[in-house]
Each structure stands twice: as C-alpha cells, then as structure tokens.
Amino acid sequence: MTSALVARGIELAARTALTPLLLAARWTARDVPPDAADVPAPRRSVGLALKIALDEVFFATEVVTANIVSTADRTRIRDEMAAALTLYEEEGWLAEPAAYHRTPPAAALEEVGAARARGVRFRHLRFPSEYEPHPAEPGRARWLGHVANQTAHAWVLEHDGPPRPWLVCVPAYRMGHPLVDFTGFPAAWFHHRRGLNVVIPVLPLHGPRKSGWRSGDGFFSGDYVDTVHWQAQAVWDVRRLIAALRLRGAPAVGVYGVSLGGYTAAVIAALETELACVIAGMPATCWVGVARWNLPPFVCRLAETLGVPWTDVERLVRVVSPLALAPRVPRERRFLFAATADRLVPPHGVSALWRHWERPRLAWYDGSHVSFGVERTVRALLREALETSGLVAA
C-alpha cells in the first residue's frame, strides 16, 4: 500500500510539472481538415477569452487527476484491440456497425427516494442495466467486474395527471450527480415552464456507478476496448429507459445530449426511429479526433510508439461511431449546436456530423465548450427544437 501511494505521488508530481508544457503546446497550430471551412470564426472579445479559460482549466485538472492506464498495460491493450478488430471483422460489424447493437428490453424502474437539488424536487430511480459485452469480446470479464456500474440510475421530474411527453437529457463526462446535472441542464425550465417530464440518466462509470474516486474515471483512460464497452452500455441503458417510458404511456420522447452525451444521443438517433427529436450539443464525434485536438502531436506520436496505432483505434470504435451509423430519426427532427471556440471538442468534428446528418438545423455560438449553459443561442435552439418537433406547444 505504501509503495503504491508513493508511486501515485510521483505520478501526480510528474503530471503537475508537465501541465504547463501541455497547456502551452495546445496553443500551437492544430491540424484542421480542409473540409472545416464551414466552421465560423469566433468573434474575439474579453468575454470569449474568459470562456476559453474555463475550457483550459478543465483540461488542466484532467491532466493532473485523470485515471490513465499504465504504459505497462500497452501489450494487453494492443492485443485486446487486435482480437476485437478480428472479431468485429468476422461478425460484419465494421461494415454494418448498427448490427453490433442489440435491442434492449424495457427497464423495470425502481424508486429509491425523493430529493432536491438547485431548488428542484426530483425522484431518484434505478434499474438493473443488464448490459453485457458480446460473449467473445475482449475485456468482457474486466468490464463486468465494475459491480456498481451494473445498476443504472436516473433523476426524474414527472408531472401528475395524464401522460406527457418526455425529454431524456444525456449528461456529459464528469457529470452524474444531481447538483451537477441540474446545473448543466435547465431541468426546471423544461419541466415547469415547458411542461415536459424530464429524466436524466447517469452514464456508465459516473455518479453512483463510478469505479474510481471521481465520477467518470475509467472512460478517458486510453483503454479503447473499454471505450467501446462504455459507449455501447451508455446507448443500451438510455434505450432501455426510453422503452420503459413508452410502456408507461409516454406520448412522445425526445433526446437531448451534451458533449459525451451528445455523442451518445447521436448514436441513439441511428438506432431509434420513433423519437420526437434528437438534440446533440457540442457532441464529440470521433475519439481519435478528440485526442488529436487536445493532445500535442508529440504525445500522439508517443502513443503510437507504445503500440496503439490511431488507425486501429479509428477502426475499433467504428462500431459505436455516430459518423459510421446512418441516422434513422428524420432530418427535420435532428438538431445540433456547437461552440466556435471549443477547446475540448473539435468544432470541425461537429461540422462532420452535421454533414453526415444531411445538414439539419445547426446553431453556432461564440463561446467555449464549458460555456454552453449560459449561451442564449443554445436556449433559443432548444426552444426551437422542442416546438418544431411538437414536444411542446409553440
């Protein structure tokens, strides 16, 4: 135990020392693809600089505290990726990623209790996830070893009386606690002002499902086989929840996700046909693109030197990629918003999803990734999406 603590202390000290270097390197020229010309340039201002600073602070805390796999695991990671790619190729899932996803049964919701956060009263529900990686998938036993992750949780705001439409709000990375979730989503506005029932699911490895000391530990770890399991389970759990709402008489269901939740919402848009709308806010769309956007080139080259080729990672995560899945929700019910000065998710990645989605409604705001909750453009887009899709009256 003592040696482990010493090793952890040395690791944290090294990360802290490297943080200024990584932050400085992030301001060097970034690789932007030629087809990113449709991303508008941000209008520079003091306010925008402050918003960008929030993104950089978040990145710095991740550098110091994120739970990253050890370089000693590189052989296992490389071997598992190779085995997974062989399996996915044999099963035809790389050619048809939608076939990788099984249709889950409706969840049996159990009420844990009532609580309040940010002045909003809500009910805490839970249900067994019942997600399992495919029998032959590498990393299956390790993933199922996350015991707390096998129980899904959700925060619910539901009106009394006849059934009303539901909005499923899919959180971002590091969310998963009521105080944080009701800050990131305008739940009171959705519920009280717009008359919707609202449910916020807790994503795998977050909140009460966490396996590390922080909500979300284990996702951005560098173990991309686990990334596939994580994303597949997130989609499975949300679809299970949607099926349960429909069994309870929901007349309509919409999905709204932000950041990591936006990625999840975009995948669900390719697997569910009867959604009233799908709103993806600043969605991550490619995990390799996110890594290259956030990490200096020398760090990305180091990862390949250690045996994790980015081309293999791109093929591996194809089975859970919104850019590899054809959307099934009609174009007029797809909505996107994104930040022109996003420092955490590449804006050109959002533009790529916009093109893949046949250029639906897309709203750009002059802000950063973290500032979305205070942007008027975002609130206007949400209002437009809810009204034009018929979830709420105009």
NORRA-V858194 format. One record per pair of residues at least 24 apart in sequence whose C-alpha atoms are under 10 Angstrom apart, sorted by sequence separation. I is the first residue (numbers start at 0). J is the second residue. If there is no record, write none. Layout:
i->I j->J
i->I j->J
//
This chain:
i->126 j->150
i->127 j->151
i->128 j->152
i->153 j->177
i->165 j->189
i->166 j->190
i->175 j->199
i->177 j->201
i->251 j->275
i->252 j->276
i->253 j->277
i->254 j->278
i->255 j->279
i->256 j->280
i->257 j->281
i->258 j->282
i->259 j->283
i->262 j->286
i->333 j->357
i->334 j->358
i->335 j->359
i->336 j->360
i->337 j->361
i->338 j->362
i->339 j->363
i->340 j->364
i->341 j->365
i->342 j->366
i->343 j->367
i->344 j->368
i->360 j->384
i->103 j->128
i->104 j->129
i->125 j->150
i->126 j->151
i->127 j->152
i->165 j->190
i->175 j->200
i->176 j->201
i->203 j->228
i->204 j->229
i->250 j->275
i->251 j->276
i->252 j->277
i->253 j->278
i->254 j->279
i->255 j->280
i->256 j->281
i->257 j->282
i->258 j->283
i->259 j->284
i->287 j->312
i->288 j->313
i->333 j->358
i->334 j->359
i->335 j->360
i->336 j->361
i->337 j->362
i->338 j->363
i->339 j->364
i->340 j->365
i->341 j->366
i->342 j->367
i->343 j->368
i->103 j->129
i->125 j->151
i->126 j->152
i->154 j->180
i->175 j->201
i->203 j->229
i->234 j->260
i->237 j->263
i->256 j->282
i->257 j->283
i->258 j->284
i->286 j->312
i->287 j->313
i->322 j->348
i->330 j->356
i->331 j->357
i->333 j->359
i->334 j->360
i->335 j->361
i->336 j->362
i->337 j->363
i->338 j->364
i->339 j->365
i->340 j->366
i->341 j->367
i->342 j->368
i->343 j->369
i->103 j->130
i->124 j->151
i->125 j->152
i->126 j->153
i->154 j->181
i->174 j->201
i->175 j->202
i->202 j->229
i->203 j->230
i->233 j->260
i->237 j->264
i->286 j->313
i->329 j->356
i->330 j->357
i->331 j->358
i->332 j->359
i->333 j->360
i->334 j->361
i->335 j->362
i->336 j->363
i->337 j->364
i->338 j->365
i->339 j->366
i->340 j->367
i->341 j->368
i->342 j->369
i->124 j->152
i->125 j->153
i->174 j->202
i->175 j->203
i->202 j->230
i->203 j->231
i->234 j->262
i->235 j->263
i->285 j->313
i->328 j->356
i->330 j->358
i->331 j->359
i->332 j->360
i->333 j->361
i->334 j->362
i->335 j->363
i->336 j->364
i->337 j->365
i->338 j->366
i->339 j->367
i->340 j->368
i->341 j->369
i->101 j->130
i->123 j->152
i->124 j->153
i->125 j->154
i->165 j->194
i->166 j->195
i->167 j->196
i->168 j->197
i->169 j->198
i->170 j->199
i->173 j->202
i->175 j->204
i->176 j->205
i->177 j->206
i->203 j->232
i->204 j->233
i->230 j->259
i->234 j->263
i->238 j->267
i->287 j->316
i->322 j->351
i->323 j->352
i->326 j->355
i->327 j->356
i->330 j->359
i->331 j->360
i->337 j->366
i->338 j->367
i->339 j->368
i->341 j->370
i->25 j->55
i->123 j->153
i->124 j->154
i->156 j->186
i->164 j->194
i->165 j->195
i->166 j->196
i->167 j->197
i->168 j->198
i->169 j->199
i->170 j->200
i->171 j->201
i->172 j->202
i->175 j->205
i->176 j->206
i->202 j->232
i->203 j->233
i->230 j->260
i->233 j->263
i->234 j->264
i->237 j->267
i->241 j->271
i->286 j->316
i->322 j->352
i->325 j->355
i->326 j->356
i->329 j->359
i->330 j->360
i->337 j->367
i->338 j->368
i->341 j->371
i->122 j->153
i->123 j->154
i->124 j->155
i->155 j->186
i->156 j->187
i->163 j->194
i->164 j->195
i->165 j->196
i->166 j->197
i->167 j->198
i->168 j->199
i->169 j->200
i->170 j->201
i->171 j->202
i->173 j->204
i->174 j->205
i->175 j->206
i->176 j->207
i->202 j->233
i->203 j->234
i->232 j->263
i->233 j->264
i->234 j->265
i->285 j->316
i->286 j->317
i->321 j->352
i->322 j->353
i->324 j->355
i->325 j->356
i->326 j->357
i->337 j->368
i->338 j->369
i->101 j->133
i->121 j->153
i->122 j->154
i->123 j->155
i->158 j->190
i->163 j->195
i->164 j->196
i->165 j->197
i->166 j->198
i->167 j->199
i->168 j->200
i->169 j->201
i->170 j->202
i->172 j->204
i->173 j->205
i->174 j->206
i->175 j->207
i->201 j->233
i->202 j->234
i->230 j->262
i->231 j->263
i->234 j->266
i->235 j->267
i->238 j->270
i->285 j->317
i->322 j->354
i->323 j->355
i->324 j->356
i->338 j->370
i->22 j->55
i->100 j->133
i->121 j->154
i->122 j->155
i->123 j->156
i->156 j->189
i->157 j->190
i->158 j->191
i->162 j->195
i->163 j->196
i->164 j->197
i->165 j->198
i->166 j->199
i->167 j->200
i->168 j->201
i->169 j->202
i->172 j->205
i->173 j->206
i->175 j->208
i->200 j->233
i->203 j->236
i->230 j->263
i->233 j->266
i->234 j->267
i->238 j->271
i->241 j->274
i->322 j->355
i->338 j->371
i->22 j->56
i->99 j->133
i->120 j->154
i->121 j->155
i->122 j->156
i->156 j->190
i->162 j->196
i->163 j->197
i->171 j->205
i->175 j->209
i->202 j->236
i->233 j->267
i->285 j->319
i->286 j->320
i->321 j->355
i->322 j->356
i->337 j->371
i->120 j->155
i->121 j->156
i->122 j->157
i->156 j->191
i->170 j->205
i->201 j->236
i->202 j->237
i->231 j->266
i->285 j->320
i->321 j->356
i->336 j->371
i->22 j->58
i->120 j->156
i->121 j->157
i->158 j->194
i->200 j->236
i->201 j->237
i->230 j->266
i->234 j->270
i->284 j->320
i->285 j->321
i->338 j->374
i->21 j->58
i->22 j->59
i->119 j->156
i->120 j->157
i->157 j->194
i->158 j->195
i->159 j->196
i->200 j->237
i->283 j->320
i->284 j->321
i->285 j->322
i->21 j->59
i->157 j->195
i->158 j->196
i->176 j->214
i->199 j->237
i->283 j->321
i->284 j->322
i->156 j->195
i->157 j->196
i->158 j->197
i->174 j->213
i->175 j->214
i->282 j->321
i->284 j->323
i->337 j->376
i->338 j->377
i->18 j->58
i->19 j->59
i->22 j->62
i->114 j->154
i->156 j->196
i->157 j->197
i->173 j->213
i->174 j->214
i->175 j->215
i->200 j->240
i->336 j->376
i->337 j->377
i->18 j->59
i->21 j->62
i->111 j->152
i->113 j->154
i->155 j->196
i->156 j->197
i->157 j->198
i->173 j->214
i->174 j->215
i->336 j->377
i->17 j->59
i->18 j->60
i->110 j->152
i->111 j->153
i->113 j->155
i->155 j->197
i->156 j->198
i->172 j->214
i->173 j->215
i->198 j->240
i->335 j->377
i->18 j->61
i->108 j->151
i->109 j->152
i->110 j->153
i->154 j->197
i->155 j->198
i->156 j->199
i->172 j->215
i->173 j->216
i->198 j->241
i->15 j->59
i->18 j->62
i->108 j->152
i->154 j->198
i->155 j->199
i->171 j->215
i->172 j->216
i->336 j->380
i->14 j->59
i->15 j->60
i->17 j->62
i->18 j->63
i->106 j->151
i->108 j->153
i->110 j->155
i->153 j->198
i->154 j->199
i->155 j->200
i->173 j->218
i->335 j->380
i->336 j->381
i->17 j->63
i->153 j->199
i->154 j->200
i->172 j->218
i->198 j->244
i->334 j->380
i->335 j->381
i->14 j->61
i->15 j->62
i->16 j->63
i->152 j->199
i->153 j->200
i->154 j->201
i->172 j->219
i->334 j->381
i->14 j->62
i->15 j->63
i->152 j->200
i->153 j->201
i->14 j->63
i->15 j->64
i->86 j->135
i->87 j->136
i->151 j->200
i->152 j->201
i->153 j->202
i->293 j->342
i->334 j->383
i->335 j->384
i->13 j->63
i->14 j->64
i->86 j->136
i->151 j->201
i->152 j->202
i->292 j->342
i->293 j->343
i->334 j->384
i->11 j->62
i->12 j->63
i->14 j->65
i->86 j->137
i->150 j->201
i->151 j->202
i->152 j->203
i->277 j->328
i->292 j->343
i->293 j->344
i->333 j->384
i->11 j->63
i->83 j->135
i->84 j->136
i->151 j->203
i->266 j->318
i->267 j->319
i->269 j->321
i->276 j->328
i->277 j->329
i->292 j->344
i->293 j->345
i->332 j->384
i->10 j->63
i->11 j->64
i->82 j->135
i->83 j->136
i->84 j->137
i->148 j->201
i->150 j->203
i->151 j->204
i->152 j->205
i->196 j->249
i->266 j->319
i->268 j->321
i->269 j->322
i->274 j->327
i->275 j->328
i->276 j->329
i->277 j->330
i->282 j->335
i->289 j->342
i->290 j->343
i->292 j->345
i->331 j->384
i->332 j->385
i->10 j->64
i->11 j->65
i->82 j->136
i->83 j->137
i->123 j->177
i->148 j->202
i->149 j->203
i->151 j->205
i->152 j->206
i->266 j->320
i->267 j->321
i->269 j->323
i->270 j->324
i->272 j->326
i->273 j->327
i->274 j->328
i->275 j->329
i->276 j->330
i->277 j->331
i->278 j->332
i->279 j->333
i->280 j->334
i->281 j->335
i->282 j->336
i->289 j->343
i->290 j->344
i->291 j->345
i->292 j->346
i->82 j->137
i->83 j->138
i->148 j->203
i->149 j->204
i->152 j->207
i->197 j->252
i->265 j->320
i->266 j->321
i->269 j->324
i->270 j->325
i->271 j->326
i->272 j->327
i->273 j->328
i->274 j->329
i->276 j->331
i->277 j->332
i->278 j->333
i->279 j->334
i->280 j->335
i->281 j->336
i->282 j->337
i->289 j->344
i->290 j->345
i->332 j->387
i->333 j->388
i->80 j->136
i->81 j->137
i->121 j->177
i->147 j->203
i->148 j->204
i->151 j->207
i->152 j->208
i->196 j->252
i->197 j->253
i->198 j->254
i->199 j->255
i->263 j->319
i->265 j->321
i->266 j->322
i->268 j->324
i->269 j->325
i->270 j->326
i->271 j->327
i->272 j->328
i->273 j->329
i->276 j->332
i->277 j->333
i->278 j->334
i->279 j->335
i->280 j->336
i->281 j->337
i->288 j->344
i->289 j->345
i->292 j->348
i->331 j->387
i->332 j->388
i->79 j->136
i->80 j->137
i->147 j->204
i->148 j->205
i->150 j->207
i->151 j->208
i->195 j->252
i->199 j->256
i->202 j->259
i->262 j->319
i->263 j->320
i->264 j->321
i->265 j->322
i->266 j->323
i->267 j->324
i->268 j->325
i->269 j->326
i->270 j->327
i->271 j->328
i->272 j->329
i->275 j->332
i->276 j->333
i->277 j->334
i->278 j->335
i->279 j->336
i->280 j->337
i->281 j->338
i->288 j->345
i->331 j->388
i->332 j->389
i->79 j->137
i->80 j->138
i->119 j->177
i->145 j->203
i->147 j->205
i->148 j->206
i->150 j->208
i->202 j->260
i->262 j->320
i->263 j->321
i->266 j->324
i->268 j->326
i->269 j->327
i->270 j->328
i->274 j->332
i->275 j->333
i->276 j->334
i->277 j->335
i->278 j->336
i->279 j->337
i->280 j->338
i->281 j->339
i->286 j->344
i->78 j->137
i->79 j->138
i->119 j->178
i->145 j->204
i->147 j->206
i->148 j->207
i->149 j->208
i->262 j->321
i->265 j->324
i->266 j->325
i->267 j->326
i->268 j->327
i->269 j->328
i->274 j->333
i->285 j->344
i->288 j->347
i->289 j->348
i->116 j->176
i->117 j->177
i->118 j->178
i->147 j->207
i->148 j->208
i->226 j->286
i->261 j->321
i->262 j->322
i->265 j->325
i->266 j->326
i->267 j->327
i->268 j->328
i->281 j->341
i->283 j->343
i->284 j->344
i->285 j->345
i->288 j->348
i->76 j->137
i->116 j->177
i->117 j->178
i->147 j->208
i->148 j->209
i->202 j->263
i->265 j->326
i->266 j->327
i->267 j->328
i->268 j->329
i->283 j->344
i->284 j->345
i->76 j->138
i->115 j->177
i->116 j->178
i->117 j->179
i->119 j->181
i->146 j->208
i->147 j->209
i->148 j->210
i->281 j->343
i->282 j->344
i->283 j->345
i->284 j->346
i->286 j->348
i->75 j->138
i->114 j->177
i->115 j->178
i->116 j->179
i->117 j->180
i->118 j->181
i->145 j->208
i->146 j->209
i->147 j->210
i->223 j->286
i->265 j->328
i->281 j->344
i->282 j->345
i->283 j->346
i->284 j->347
i->285 j->348
i->116 j->180
i->117 j->181
i->145 j->209
i->146 j->210
i->169 j->233
i->268 j->332
i->281 j->345
i->282 j->346
i->284 j->348
i->285 j->349
i->116 j->181
i->117 j->182
i->145 j->210
i->268 j->333
i->281 j->346
i->283 j->348
i->284 j->349
i->116 j->182
i->144 j->210
i->145 j->211
i->282 j->348
i->283 j->349
i->284 j->350
i->285 j->351
i->119 j->186
i->120 j->187
i->219 j->286
i->281 j->348
i->282 j->349
i->284 j->351
i->285 j->352
i->119 j->187
i->169 j->237
i->265 j->333
i->281 j->349
i->282 j->350
i->284 j->352
i->117 j->186
i->118 j->187
i->168 j->237
i->221 j->290
i->265 j->334
i->280 j->349
i->283 j->352
i->117 j->187
i->167 j->237
i->265 j->335
i->279 j->349
i->282 j->352
i->119 j->190
i->184 j->255
i->219 j->290
i->119 j->191
i->184 j->256
i->167 j->240
i->184 j->257
i->279 j->352
i->124 j->198
i->167 j->241
i->183 j->257
i->261 j->335
i->123 j->198
i->125 j->200
i->128 j->203
i->166 j->241
i->261 j->336
i->121 j->197
i->122 j->198
i->123 j->199
i->124 j->200
i->125 j->201
i->165 j->241
i->121 j->198
i->123 j->200
i->167 j->244
i->257 j->335
i->165 j->244
i->253 j->332
i->254 j->333
i->255 j->334
i->256 j->335
i->257 j->336
i->258 j->337
i->164 j->244
i->165 j->245
i->255 j->335
i->257 j->337
i->164 j->245
i->221 j->302
i->280 j->361
i->142 j->224
i->151 j->233
i->162 j->244
i->278 j->360
i->279 j->361
i->280 j->362
i->281 j->363
i->142 j->225
i->149 j->232
i->278 j->361
i->138 j->222
i->141 j->225
i->148 j->232
i->152 j->236
i->153 j->237
i->164 j->248
i->165 j->249
i->223 j->307
i->139 j->224
i->143 j->228
i->151 j->236
i->162 j->247
i->163 j->248
i->164 j->249
i->165 j->250
i->166 j->251
i->167 j->252
i->168 j->253
i->169 j->254
i->170 j->255
i->171 j->256
i->172 j->257
i->174 j->259
i->222 j->307
i->234 j->319
i->258 j->343
i->259 j->344
i->138 j->224
i->139 j->225
i->142 j->228
i->150 j->236
i->151 j->237
i->162 j->248
i->163 j->249
i->164 j->250
i->165 j->251
i->166 j->252
i->167 j->253
i->168 j->254
i->169 j->255
i->170 j->256
i->171 j->257
i->172 j->258
i->173 j->259
i->174 j->260
i->221 j->307
i->230 j->316
i->258 j->344
i->281 j->367
i->282 j->368
i->137 j->224
i->138 j->225
i->142 j->229
i->153 j->240
i->161 j->248
i->162 j->249
i->163 j->250
i->164 j->251
i->165 j->252
i->166 j->253
i->167 j->254
i->168 j->255
i->169 j->256
i->170 j->257
i->171 j->258
i->172 j->259
i->231 j->318
i->262 j->349
i->265 j->352
i->281 j->368
i->136 j->224
i->137 j->225
i->152 j->240
i->161 j->249
i->162 j->250
i->163 j->251
i->164 j->252
i->165 j->253
i->166 j->254
i->167 j->255
i->168 j->256
i->169 j->257
i->170 j->258
i->171 j->259
i->172 j->260
i->223 j->311
i->224 j->312
i->227 j->315
i->228 j->316
i->230 j->318
i->231 j->319
i->268 j->356
i->280 j->368
i->281 j->369
i->139 j->228
i->151 j->240
i->162 j->251
i->163 j->252
i->164 j->253
i->165 j->254
i->166 j->255
i->167 j->256
i->168 j->257
i->169 j->258
i->170 j->259
i->171 j->260
i->223 j->312
i->226 j->315
i->227 j->316
i->230 j->319
i->138 j->228
i->169 j->259
i->170 j->260
i->171 j->261
i->222 j->312
i->223 j->313
i->226 j->316
i->227 j->317
i->229 j->319
i->230 j->320
i->262 j->352
i->281 j->371
i->137 j->228
i->169 j->260
i->170 j->261
i->171 j->262
i->224 j->315
i->227 j->318
i->228 j->319
i->265 j->356
i->280 j->371
i->136 j->228
i->168 j->260
i->169 j->261
i->171 j->263
i->223 j->315
i->224 j->316
i->227 j->319
i->168 j->261
i->169 j->262
i->170 j->263
i->223 j->316
i->226 j->319
i->227 j->320
i->169 j->263
i->170 j->264
i->132 j->227
i->133 j->228
i->169 j->264
i->132 j->228
i->168 j->264
i->131 j->228
i->132 j->229
i->167 j->264
i->280 j->377
i->130 j->228
i->132 j->231
i->131 j->231
i->132 j->232
i->280 j->380
i->130 j->231
i->131 j->232
i->280 j->381
i->130 j->232
i->278 j->380
i->129 j->232
i->130 j->233
i->278 j->381
i->128 j->232
i->130 j->234
i->131 j->235
i->128 j->233
i->130 j->235
i->129 j->235
i->130 j->236
i->278 j->384
i->128 j->235
i->129 j->236
i->277 j->384
i->278 j->385
i->128 j->236
i->166 j->274
i->276 j->384
i->277 j->385
i->127 j->236
i->128 j->237
i->130 j->239
i->166 j->275
i->171 j->280
i->275 j->384
i->276 j->385
i->126 j->236
i->129 j->239
i->165 j->275
i->166 j->276
i->167 j->277
i->168 j->278
i->169 j->279
i->171 j->281
i->258 j->368
i->275 j->385
i->128 j->239
i->164 j->275
i->166 j->277
i->171 j->282
i->257 j->368
i->258 j->369
i->276 j->387
i->277 j->388
i->127 j->239
i->128 j->240
i->275 j->387
i->276 j->388
i->126 j->239
i->275 j->388
i->276 j->389
i->126 j->240
i->257 j->371
i->274 j->388
i->275 j->389
i->276 j->390
i->275 j->390
i->255 j->381
i->255 j->384
i->101 j->231
i->106 j->236
i->100 j->231
i->103 j->234
i->104 j->235
i->105 j->236
i->106 j->237
i->253 j->384
i->99 j->231
i->100 j->232
i->102 j->234
i->103 j->235
i->104 j->236
i->105 j->237
i->106 j->238
i->107 j->239
i->108 j->240
i->253 j->385
i->101 j->234
i->102 j->235
i->103 j->236
i->105 j->238
i->106 j->239
i->107 j->240
i->100 j->234
i->101 j->235
i->103 j->237
i->104 j->238
i->105 j->239
i->106 j->240
i->100 j->235
i->103 j->238
i->104 j->239
i->105 j->240
i->106 j->241
i->107 j->242
i->108 j->243
i->253 j->388
i->102 j->238
i->103 j->239
i->104 j->240
i->105 j->241
i->106 j->242
i->107 j->243
i->108 j->244
i->253 j->389
i->102 j->239
i->103 j->240
i->104 j->241
i->105 j->242
i->106 j->243
i->251 j->388
i->253 j->390
i->104 j->242
i->105 j->243
i->106 j->244
i->251 j->389
i->252 j->390
i->103 j->242
i->104 j->243
i->105 j->244
i->251 j->390
i->84 j->224
i->102 j->242
i->105 j->245
i->106 j->246
i->250 j->390
i->83 j->224
i->105 j->246
i->80 j->222
i->79 j->222
i->80 j->223
i->81 j->224
i->79 j->223
i->80 j->224
i->66 j->211
i->76 j->221
i->77 j->222
i->79 j->224
i->80 j->225
i->65 j->211
i->66 j->212
i->76 j->222
i->77 j->223
i->79 j->225
i->65 j->212
i->66 j->213
i->75 j->222
i->76 j->223
i->77 j->224
i->64 j->212
i->65 j->213
i->73 j->221
i->76 j->224
i->64 j->213
i->66 j->215
i->67 j->216
i->68 j->217
i->73 j->222
i->76 j->225
i->65 j->215
i->66 j->216
i->67 j->217
i->72 j->222
i->65 j->216
i->66 j->217
i->67 j->218
i->68 j->219
i->69 j->220
i->70 j->221
i->64 j->216
i->65 j->217
i->66 j->218
i->67 j->219
i->68 j->220
i->69 j->221
i->65 j->218
i->66 j->219
i->67 j->220
i->68 j->221
i->69 j->222
i->65 j->219
i->66 j->220
i->67 j->221
i->68 j->222
i->65 j->220
i->66 j->221
i->67 j->222
i->61 j->219
i->102 j->270
i->97 j->266
i->101 j->270
i->102 j->271
i->100 j->270
i->97 j->269
i->98 j->270
i->97 j->270
i->183 j->369
i->183 j->370
i->184 j->371
i->185 j->372
i->183 j->371
i->184 j->372
i->183 j->372
i->193 j->382
i->182 j->372
i->183 j->373
i->195 j->385
i->189 j->381
i->193 j->385
i->185 j->378
i->189 j->382
i->193 j->386
i->195 j->390
i->189 j->385
i->194 j->390
i->195 j->391
i->193 j->390
i->194 j->391
i->193 j->391
i->194 j->392
i->193 j->392
i->193 j->393
i->189 j->391
i->100 j->318
i->99 j->318
i->100 j->319
i->166 j->385
i->96 j->316
i->97 j->317
i->98 j->318
i->99 j->319
i->93 j->314
i->96 j->317
i->97 j->318
i->93 j->315
i->95 j->317
i->96 j->318
i->97 j->319
i->93 j->316
i->94 j->317
i->95 j->318
i->96 j->319
i->97 j->320
i->93 j->317
i->94 j->318
i->96 j->320
i->166 j->390
i->92 j->317
i->93 j->318
i->96 j->321
i->164 j->389
i->165 j->390
i->88 j->314
i->92 j->318
i->93 j->319
i->97 j->323
i->164 j->390
i->80 j->307
i->84 j->311
i->87 j->314
i->88 j->315
i->92 j->319
i->96 j->323
i->97 j->324
i->163 j->390
i->164 j->391
i->77 j->305
i->78 j->306
i->84 j->312
i->87 j->315
i->95 j->323
i->96 j->324
i->97 j->325
i->163 j->391
i->73 j->302
i->77 j->306
i->78 j->307
i->94 j->323
i->95 j->324
i->96 j->325
i->76 j->306
i->77 j->307
i->81 j->311
i->84 j->314
i->85 j->315
i->87 j->317
i->93 j->323
i->95 j->325
i->74 j->305
i->76 j->307
i->77 j->308
i->80 j->311
i->81 j->312
i->84 j->315
i->87 j->318
i->70 j->302
i->73 j->305
i->74 j->306
i->80 j->312
i->83 j->315
i->84 j->316
i->72 j->305
i->73 j->306
i->74 j->307
i->71 j->305
i->73 j->307
i->77 j->311
i->80 j->314
i->81 j->315
i->58 j->293
i->70 j->305
i->77 j->312
i->80 j->315
i->70 j->306
i->30 j->288
i->30 j->291
i->31 j->292
i->29 j->291
i->30 j->292
i->29 j->292
i->29 j->293
i->29 j->294
i->29 j->295
i->30 j->296
i->25 j->292
i->28 j->295
i->29 j->296
i->25 j->293
i->27 j->295
i->24 j->293
i->25 j->294
i->26 j->295
i->27 j->296
i->24 j->294
i->25 j->295
i->22 j->293
i->24 j->295
i->25 j->296
i->21 j->293
i->22 j->294
i->23 j->295
i->24 j->296
i->21 j->294
i->22 j->295
i->24 j->297
i->21 j->295
i->20 j->295
i->21 j->298
i->58 j->342
i->57 j->342
i->58 j->343
i->54 j->340
i->57 j->343
i->54 j->341
i->55 j->342
i->54 j->342
i->55 j->343
i->51 j->340
i->53 j->342
i->54 j->343
i->50 j->340
i->51 j->341
i->52 j->342
i->54 j->344
i->50 j->341
i->51 j->342
i->48 j->340
i->50 j->342
i->51 j->343
i->47 j->340
i->41 j->338
i->42 j->339
i->43 j->340
i->41 j->339
i->42 j->340
i->38 j->337
i->39 j->338
i->40 j->339
i->41 j->340
i->38 j->338
i->39 j->339
i->40 j->340
i->41 j->341
i->38 j->339
i->39 j->340
i->38 j->340
i->39 j->346
i->38 j->346
i->39 j->347
i->37 j->346
i->38 j->347
i->35 j->345
i->37 j->347
i->38 j->348
i->35 j->346
i->36 j->347
i->38 j->349
i->57 j->368
i->35 j->347
i->38 j->350
i->55 j->367
i->57 j->369
i->34 j->347
i->35 j->348
i->37 j->350
i->54 j->367
i->55 j->368
i->31 j->345
i->33 j->347
i->35 j->349
i->36 j->350
i->37 j->351
i->53 j->367
i->54 j->368
i->55 j->369
i->31 j->346
i->32 j->347
i->35 j->350
i->50 j->365
i->51 j->366
i->52 j->367
i->53 j->368
i->54 j->369
i->26 j->342
i->31 j->347
i->32 j->348
i->34 j->350
i->35 j->351
i->50 j->366
i->51 j->367
i->53 j->369
i->54 j->370
i->25 j->342
i->31 j->348
i->34 j->351
i->49 j->366
i->50 j->367
i->51 j->368
i->52 j->369
i->53 j->370
i->47 j->365
i->48 j->366
i->49 j->367
i->50 j->368
i->51 j->369
i->46 j->365
i->47 j->366
i->48 j->367
i->50 j->369
i->51 j->370
i->46 j->366
i->47 j->367
i->50 j->370
i->44 j->365
i->49 j->370
i->50 j->371
i->41 j->363
i->42 j->364
i->43 j->365
i->40 j->363
i->41 j->364
i->42 j->365
i->43 j->366
i->47 j->370
i->39 j->363
i->41 j->365
i->42 j->366
i->38 j->363
i->39 j->364
i->40 j->365
i->41 j->366
i->39 j->365
i->41 j->367
//
